[in-house]
């Protein structure tokens, strides 16, 4: 086997470093000591349903479907992705197991078992070829329990057993089919962090088990090269919500339909409703989906309370950027308005630090102009202690109280990791280049001596000879 890729969903660079240094992941540590270990930057927003399509295709989100510009809750169907993946470009015999966002599998030279995210259920056709399902029956039977746990008492053990079984399936497929390229994606690492982030003991326990399983599969199949990576980092669940539309209204970019008194009353109601919405993120996801559904035009007119004849900017679809209303501006005014907004947003500071860790224009981030398109005009990476929320309420910043059992989140955690080791890996100074998740596809393709098509956004990382 030329290359084995192991994805560890949501393992941050910082956490990977800690687990290796503290002896919790000795197998990963051994690989790191002979290879290259560095930060791998995720997309904005840093969620799996946006980051993984970029990983598979080497394309930035604007070239993927409009779905990838929305929030993670929107399903990204693999068939609708409609772009070639790196294993399809490579064309070598491949084994792709448990990779999220690959339901429903499409024909290619190899075998696929779609990952947990967006595979509807154990009963669905999640394998290619279809007949492969007979020999892997039960692969997704824990999906419901892991994604929506009723209680957490046995959660960790279910996750560990589930991972063990899945990696064993992967190992068996490798020994039967001897592919040139193999990929296993661990989704449970993401779920365990969502539900147990503050319990260091549980986290250590899970990663210790995962490290052992990875060590075993590596030992057994002896790939010439191995590449480990994650699609985003992780942080604690946010403590605050920030109403960006409220701030935009204060600064005169957004206007409500009514006079001051009615507007005040409306904001009070919204404030009350927001308590319910933040307590039940499932409601928040429905509200968000509703506002997104209305947004097929460049500037979504989704809030009934907003006077769109006077509104220049609002929180974007997906709640992670700013949309500027191109109908209100001439093209030559656009740059100045956006620069002013960026300057004001940069000055916002709470809890002793800047509210936005990163602020980007779409030109700087993706080399694409946003004026008059569905793309957000400004991309924001918020302090992970805070979550942006749609609507206009009376308090700009409010405490966040979730009734779900979640402990961790990663909406603004871009710092994933990558680790490469093997015969073709150069021992490059880790500081000498920066790596993004979009770079992985072209890097793998170049390893298989493919010419990289010009349409691909990612660059070839100097990690392989
Ligand atoms: Zn993820």
Boltz pocket constraint, residues with backbone or C-beta under 6 A from the ligand:
constraints:
  - pocket:
      binder: B
      contacts: [[A, 9], [A, 10], [A, 47], [A, 48], [A, 190], [A, 231], [A, 232]]
      max_distance: 6.0
